[in-house]
Amino acid sequence: MAAENKAEEEMPAATAADPSAEQKERLIAAVKKEVKQLMEEAVTRKFVHEDSGGVTALCGAVESCLGQGLRRRALGLFKTSSTTALLHKIAKHCPEAALVSARVLAAEGAPAIRSASGVERRPSVPRPPLCKRGSGSLLSQASVQAPPQSRYLWIRIALFERQLAKIIEHLVNNANRYYERDALVADPDYGSILSSLLVGPCALEYSKAKAPACFWTDPPADELVQRHRMSAGTTTPPSVRRPILSFKRSLNASSDDGSTVTTGTGKPGGAKDYVESLHQNSTATLLYGKNNVRVQPKDVEEPMPGYLSLHQTAAGLVIKWTPNQLMNGYAESEGIDKSVYWAMSLQVCVWEVVYVHVHRSQASDALILVGQDGVQRPPIQFPKGGHLLSFLSNLETGLLPHGQLDPPLWSQRGSGKVFGRGRVRRRPMPSLCESDETEELETDDAAGDYVFRIVNNTIADREAMMRHSLLERAVQSPPRTPRRTLISTSTTSSDSSTMSVDCPPSAGINGHPPLSPLPTNHPAEQAASIELVCSTMRRQIISRAFYGWLAYCRHLSTVRTHLSGLIHPNIVPREGAEGGLTEERWQSMTDEQGAVHDKDEVYRLVYYGGVQHDIRREVWPYLLGYYEFGSTAEDRIEQDVACRRQYETTMSEWLCVEAIVRQKDRETTAASIARLSEASGKLKPQDNNDPSEVFEDDCSVISDNPPIVSPEPSENEQKRPDKPVLSRAPSIDEVDNIELDSDKDKETKLNGETDTGNNRESLDVESLKDLEEDDDVHLKSVVDNPDMRRESIAEIKRLAEGIVQKGEGRGLLCSVDSAHLNGSDFRSSIDESQPSPQPQHTSVIITNPSVDIAAGGSPASGGTTATVSPARSPLGVVREESQSAGASFDTLEPSDRHAPDTRSNCVSPASSNGGVYSNELVESFALNLHRIEKDVQRCDRNYPFFTDENLDKLRNIMCTYVWEHLETGYMQGMCDLAAPLLVMMREEASAHALFVRLMTRATDNFPSGQAMDAHFADMRSLIQILDCELYELMHAHGDYTHFYFCYRWFLLDFKRELLYQDVFAAWELIWAARFVASEHMVLFIALALLETYRDVILANTMDFTDIIKFFNEMAERHDASAVLSLARDLVLQVQTLIENK
Amino acid sequence: MSSRKKVLLKVIILGDSGVGKTSLMNQFVNKKFSNQYKATIGADFLTKEVIVDDRIVTIQIWDTAGQERFQSLGMAFYRGADCCVLVFDVTAPNTFKSLESWRDEFLIQASPRDPDNFPFVILGNKVDLDNRAVSAKRAQQWCQSKNDIPYFETSAKEAVNVELAFQTIARNALAQETEAELYNEFPDQIKLNANDNGRNRDGDNCAC
């Protein structure tokens, strides 16, 4: 638009050379800007709406470019400032233009004749019926906004038809024909720039969808936050903006019974929407609207004018009253806090209303709504003159067909609806009888009181019955009073009934005119019964209100008591701690022996200011309770050494199990591959290699599969599938799964066993030398194996069979594993049962001379040198082996196979001991191992720290932990928890030690524990207390019993929500808070996260799934320091709250 | 009810950890593959609009954690599912074996109206890898034995069959959804509950 104006004013000056260059620059810049914006819009929304302002702006900019320097005179275009004529002109030569021209004519229809004056060929163009394709809405819009010629129409259409760039290109190429020499289009540079600029917009997707719903209903989280920032200009932090305990709000809300509604009115952000909702719209029909209806809200002296409206929505009728201050165009309220007014606005669902009281006096007409719960809304005062009546008649109409006013308004010929006349249909209606006998009185300014009941037909019957019996019981009404009477008493207006119903103490807000006593012209007994009924009702209403209130207060107090458990009662002062724990401070706190004593101060500093990054490695062990405060540097070194030793010991334990697992895996895989290849009818040379190689060179270093042609392919082929059968004998289910091969298996089982035995035997050898450190059993078997190998196949077979039997159903592996036990002191339980510890030891020594170092060994493992050796050898070595493969681990398994053999020679009884590495244990460790590996591999792959080497460290930490906690096992998420520790400590053993500490708290968060549910419950209470508005929203959207969107937060201590740097800070905060403010700091961080985006959540009335998606998308994009400091504030808030109790 | 109402289909992806659930979902929705995905914790979902039989439907695909012990969490997510996608890794036989228990678990937790005819789709993922260990035939057989569940061999990495599979998923889910619509009490139930909730809260909290 701006460009347009500019163009117009510049038009006369087009001849001046110098300014024109400048002008061209400006024009082209305007186009550039609009193109850029449009493209951005397209990128964020994936399409552009045809009515978008961006399109119009671009068209305007293009128009001014095209208009500049146009040779109007030469082209005979004097009369029009538009370039439309130009289009039609060039249509002859340019096919694209012709197409667009036709479309334009079609769109313009008859009125276009005037504007397109210079178009001689127009009549000849076959005009399609006004299809308005692609321009329907646009046309109407154009005719409203733009001058009648709808100036940009052709540009728009050309744009939507994606022809604009080509047309302009044509213009540029033929510029000398249509343009002055110094025109922009004629300019060699600018002209081509212009046409090429438009290529982009011409490639966009334009949509005419009425409401681009898919975008607006499902925008990405970024977009939401962005939008919020735009709309919310000056937002104060939520905690500041709202009072902590907005009791008032929730009380209102409960009486309003429309939590959605309340949240809608409560938020400033939704103000515009709300006001718009007061008008006619697609979701709600406006039945009645009247401004300057006065209502006197609570805490306000004077009745305030406002807008009263009646809406028909899907859920029923809704009566709304909005203070004028909130309505559009109320200038005075700019800049002041409107929340007060939001609290005043009324929103009443008609089905929640039972009685409508009408008080007519000379001064004004007042209407009071009484809800089912007995709660009475502030009186709504209508200006004089039939407004109230028309409101009521609209209400009555709106209630149909499901409900009605009881008594109905009396329809009167000539003057429309009037207030009912009791005599006609109902039993006596005292007030009517006495106050108006004539129609004039009724329709005009009759004073008097009426009560209408709103009857919901669907539930009316049941309810009437209920109410009735209740009343009857309470009142002991005279038998001759018919039921009907009772119902009508409540509906009939009588001064006394009105009064009694209207005055529960809680509803003292409304200013009722004092009412006269009961009229005397009624049968006394009827009056008495009415009185009775009314007093009962009053009592019931009062008591109900009271108990409701009491329950609410109790609930809140429970919540508060509960919350007090979440925080420490004493507030630790913040003064001087903002800087956090700096290196300097840390140094100054450390005494000459390297001990730090003042732990409270450390915690305090960390809590308020975090730890300086450089000393984190030093401080974290304290924070996690691994180092004791007051321990000297020496103590700590000692502790570290012991810890490392312990760690390595444990590692060596699981490493040998890992080896077993590897072998099993390999077999399984081989088996399934074999099966697969068999199934597909192919011979797999690879499969043949395995056994053949085994056969051929026993003693060579066995690398995976050197391609050696098997001497007996057919036999090998048969054997192959057997291997798994044998090895996995215990797991019958798995065998079952090998459906395809089962037949073959049976046939060759015996052979298979022998062969496998043979294979295994051959496999061990060389690579074991590397592995010796892991397990003496293996070592031993290495030593023994050579002998064994000499034994006949038959012998081995016999032994193997024997083993299977001995295993007592456990199967081969089981007994194999028990061999480990004998050899290893890690699990020393069965030492005494071993007749042959010595041979094993010897074997260790023999095979192990290079690696075995007694130094570290003896203290740690009490006798078994082997256990220590891995400790000494850099872990990397062990690692290498496990990585380097197949080979080394393969060999482990065979050695196991031999172990029984050897044992049967020397340690035969041990095999029936039931082994420590029972089959279950191996299986369960295998399962964990696979999971760990899967997760470690994909843990923070994008973080540079996690090279293969460090991932291996992580894996070791995981395995070690899991080995120590096999009953819990590995759970997804543990990797994430260990990763930052490893990043910080860089060294396995200490990272593991910290991880163990961390897990003592975190284990409970995992599905096996109970903490998660507790967290959810706590979150719920916290939100309820600290942010009722949000609470209401969550409540309104149903299943908020579980705050699943917080699941990952709690499980991983926000590790996935924040960037690494921030994770460090958040974790320190959590650890330190334990001793400073709250043991449940995670809750407050979670709450802070939620609060940070509360306005976005509220403004978009997000439900459960929306919030999950929102936070998942926002992961790692939070402003952590703000969130953390808000979390501290929230703790403080709760502390103050509890303190002030 | 009205057939013009916007259709939202809820699809749950299940399967052992590391079989490629997240990758499949992202390949389908975002048309890209990343080797940077981490193990899914909790649950996440993505939505995408697809056209099924000339109807525009929105599929809401829920990606869950693979470790079975996290499935207790799944309850909340399973509810109201229109289709369940079971994924296994063709290079890992164990992931294939556990399909059965995934299926059972889902049926128990989601308790669909008609368990026998609830739409499942099986995806054998990672067919781009060489070390395949579960034959197509075997998978196919299993699927046939389970009431002819549609089976697709996919590669999230190379976008093999992903689109096709999800088209089927959407179609079957839509069929399920339309079937569900025939039972008209469903929307009513919701409404009643909402009312009840409202009223209860009213009563409990306050009435002044």
Interface residues (C-beta under 8 A of the other chain):
Chain A: A213 C214 D218 S250 L251 S254 S255 D257 G258 S259 D373 G374 V375 P504 S506 A507 R544 A545 F546 Y547 G548 W549 A551 Y552 H555 T668 T669 S672 I673 R675 L676 A679 S680 N737 E739 L740 H930 R931 K934 D935 R938 C939 D940 R941 N942 M971 Q972 G973 C975 D976 F1006 P1007 S1008 H1035 G1038 D1039 H1042 Y1044 F1045 Y1047 R1048 L1051 L1052 R1056 T1105 I1108 K1109 N1112
Chain B: K6 S17 G18 N35 Q36 Y37 K38 A39 T40 I41 G42 A43 D44 F45 T47 E49 T58 Q60 A65 G66 Q67 R69 F70 S72 L73 A76 F77 P93 N94 K97 N131 R132 A133 V134 S135 K137 R138 A194 N197 G198 R199 R201 D202 G203 D204 N205 C206 A207 C208
